[in-house]
Amino acid sequence: MGLLNRLVVGSAPLMPKFVIGRVASVYVAGDKLEDGLKLAKKLNSKGFTATLDLLGEEVNNRKETNKIRKAYCDLLDGIANYGIDCNISLKLTALGLKIDEELCWDNLSVVLDKAKEYNNFVRMDMEDSTVTDATIKMCKKGKNYYSNCGTVLQAYMRRTSDDIDILKSHNANIRLCKGAYKESPELAYQNYQEVRDNYMKNAEKIMDHGIFIGLATHDEWLINELEKLITKKQYKKSHYEFQALSGVPIDKTLERLIALGHKVRYYIPYGPEWYAYSMRRMKENPDIWKYTLKAFFFRSKHRN
């Protein structure tokens, strides 16, 4: 870890909350569900689809998981009431995955029942390597229960190619991202270009299986290479979409993708846990300060 990164990690807890709040506001829609719904509606008007992501994870209290389950159901109701093109992403540890898998499934099945009412999609987010197997297991169980769901695979993980093989029989909708958690070299590639190369290798493998893929990246090099791969594979537009985190300043690239007929989805974090989320992201990935600083001065016009 470089000197600047060590300074970021060491000084972050000492920063006034309003400073962290200003940083978080670059990406986070706001505290309330309505904040997320309004931003999703605004992005719809600009030609983007959306995913709302309620912040919060690693819940260790059974009663607390009930509140979060209700919040996800309220989110699905809100999307339907607003009439927006938007789905949801959830953290399984927020539903009790680390407490008890059966508890997590009981909560998840209620959310899937609510999604089924509206025929909406549910993404089970991938967290750190301690829950990778459990997340994939829950996704497979979820797919058998309600087909309109999927999960996330992370390109920096060495196991990702094998996980594609596990999920292909369930035709699971896969979001492919680079990965943000701090993992050991034994589990994850550490070199920047190695992660890129593994991303491309796994994106091609997913396409070879004819699985829907969410191409989640802000890396201009990767986006260009993915466009070439889509053309080479003649991959159907109904089988993929590009995805970006709301607030990341790559507006022109995303507008170009839409102009070329590609579907582009914004991920929109929201909720009262924005402070813990921001602090955790800075500790897990100190390099995020570079992108935050850039977004701080070159704010995405799509949020205006």
N, C-alpha and C positions, 0 to 999 in steps of 0.2 A: 504494500500500500504506500503510495507516494506521500510526501509531506503535506501537500494541500488536502489530500483525502483524509489524512489523519487529523488535520485541523478541523475539517468539516465534521467528522464523527465525534471528535472530542468536544467541540464547542456547541454543537447542535442543542444539547439539553440546556445550555446556558442562555440561548437566544430567547428574547421575549416572545410570548405566544403570538403577538400580533405580527411579528416578523415571519414566523413559521406559517401563520395564516395567510400572509401576502404571497408567500411561495406556493402554498397549497391552492390558492385561488386561481393560479395559472391552469391547474388541471381539474380541481374539484368544483362541481357545479354549485354546491352549497350544503347547508345543514339538513335541509328538509327535502322530502319526496317531491314537493311541488317545484323546488329548484331544479331537480333533475328532469322532471317532466317538461318544464318550460324550455330548458336547453335542448332536449331531444326534439321538441316540436320546432324550435328555431332551426336546428340542423336539418330536419326533414324538409323545411322550406327551401333550403339551399341545395337539396338533391342528395343528402346523405341519409342512410339508415342509422339506427342507434342501438346501443346496448347500455342499460343502466346497471350499475354495479354498486350495491349498498356496501359501504365500507365497514369492516369489522371481521375479525377472524379469531381462531384459537380461544373459543369460549370454553370455560371450565366449570360452568354452573348449569345444571340441567334446566332450571327454571328460566334462565336467560335464553336458552335455545328456543323456548316457546315464544318469547318476544320476537326473536329474529325470524322464526318461521312465519309469524303473523306479519312482520314487516315485509317479507318477500311476497306474501299473498296480497298485501295492500298495494305493493308495487305493481303486481300484475293487474289488479283492479284499476289502478291509476292509469296504466298504459291503455287499457281498454276504454276508460272513460274519456281520455284525451284524444282517442282515435289516432294514435301515432304509430308509425312504422318503427317498432322498438321491441327488443326482447330483453331478457335478464341474464346476468351472470351472478353466480353465488359461490360462496366459500363453504365447503363442506365442514371445515372445522368450526364455523360459526353455527352449524346445526348439530354439533356434538360429536364429530368424527373421532376426536381424540379422547372423548369420554367413553363412548360405547358405540360401536358400529350399528347396533340395532336401534339405538336412540336416534342416530343420524338418519337411518333409513326411515324411521317413523316420521321424522320431521320432513325429510325430503319428499316422501310420497304424498304428503299433504300439499306441498308446493307444486308437485307435478299434477296433482288432481286439479288444483286451481288453474295451472297453465293449460290443462286439457279443456277447461271450460271455454277458453278463448283461442284454442289452437295456437298458443304461443310457444316459443322456443325457450329452453332453459340450458344455459351453459354451466357446467360444473368446473369451476376454475381449478387449475393445478397450483399447489403450494409447494413447500419444500420437500426434499427427498424422503423425509420420514413418513409421508403420507401418500407417496406416489402409488404404491400397490393398492392401498385402500381406496384411493380416488378412482383408479381404473376399475376396480371391483364394483364400486358404487355406480359408476357410469354404465357398466354392462348390465347391472341389475335395473338401473333406471331405464335403459333402452328397452329391456324386456317388458317393463311396466308401461312406459309411455315413449313412443318412438321419436318424438320431436325434442330430443335432447342430445347433448354431446359434452365433450370435455376439451382439455388443453394439453398439448405436449410441448416440451421445451427443447429447442434445438441444441442447447449446450450440454444436455444430458447425454451421456454415452449410450444409455439404454433405449433411447427414443425409437430407433429403428425396430427394435424388438417389440416395443409397445405398440407400434403401428400394426405389427403382425397379430398382436393380441386383440386389438380393436377392430381389425378389418372384417372379421366374421360377424360383427354386430353392426357393420356399416355405420359406425359412429361418426357423427359430424365432428371434425377435429379443427381446433384453432391451433395453429403453429406459431409460437413466438420464440424469441431467443432465450428468455429466462432471466430472472432478476435476483433470485436468492443466492446467497453465498454458499457454494458447494465445494467439496474437496476435489483436487485434481483426479482422484481415483474415480469419482462419479461424473465429473463434468469437465468439458474442455474449458481451458482458461485463455487460450490464445484467440484474439479477436477474429482473425481470418479462419481459424479452424471452426469457430462457431458459425460463421457465415457459410462455410463449405458444407457443414453438417446440416444447416438449415436447407440449403439447396438440395442436398442428397435426399433428405426426408420429405421435402415438398414433392420431389419427383416420384418418390415411392408412394406417397399418398395418392397422387394423380394416377399412377399406374394401377392402383386398386379401384379407381373410379369413385373415391370417397370425396364428400364435400369438404373443402378446406378453407378455413379463414386464415388469410395470409397477413399475420399481425406483425408489422415491422415499420419503423420510421427510417430505416437505413436505405438511402437513395440507391446505393449499389445493389442491394438485395432487390429492391423494387424493380430496377431495370432488368436484372437477371431473371426475375420471376415473370416479367412481361415476355421475355424471350422464350422462357419455358412454356408458358401458356400457349404462345403461338406455335412452338415446335410440337406440342402435344395436341394442338387444336382442342384444348380443354373447353368444355361447354361453359358458357357464362352462368348457367344455373348451378354449376358445381363448385364455384369459388367466389370469394370476395376479398377485397383488401380491407384491412382494419388498422385503425390508428387511435391512440389515446387523445381524447379531447384536450386541446391546449398546446399540443406539440406543433411548433411553427413550420409545418411543411404544406401550407395551404396550396401553393401553386402545383405541387406534385399531385396532391389529391384531386384538385380541380381538373388537371390534365387527365388523370385516370377516369374520372367521370365523363369527360368529354369524349374519351375513346370508347365509352360504353361499358366500362368496368363498374361493378357495384362496390361502393365504399361505405364502410361502417365505422362510426365513431363510438369508442368506449367512454362512458361518462360516469366517473365515480361521484358519489354524493353521500351525505350522512353525517351525523354528529361525531363519528370516529375519525374525522379528517386529521386531527392533530397526531393521534397515535399512528395513523397510516403514514403521514409525512415523515415522522421521526423514524419509523421502521424502515421505510424505503431508503432514507439517507444512510442508515446504519448498514443495511444489507448491500446497498450498491452506492458507495460514496461518489462514484463517477456521475451520479444523477445530478449533482450540483451543477455540472457543466451545462446539461440540457436545460435545467431549471433557469440558470442564469440567462441563457440564450432566449428562452421563452419569456422570461421576465421583461426583457427589453424589446423583443420582437413578438408581440402578443398575436396569437392567431385571430385573424379577422372573422373567422367563422363563428366565434363566440360573441361577437358584437351585434 
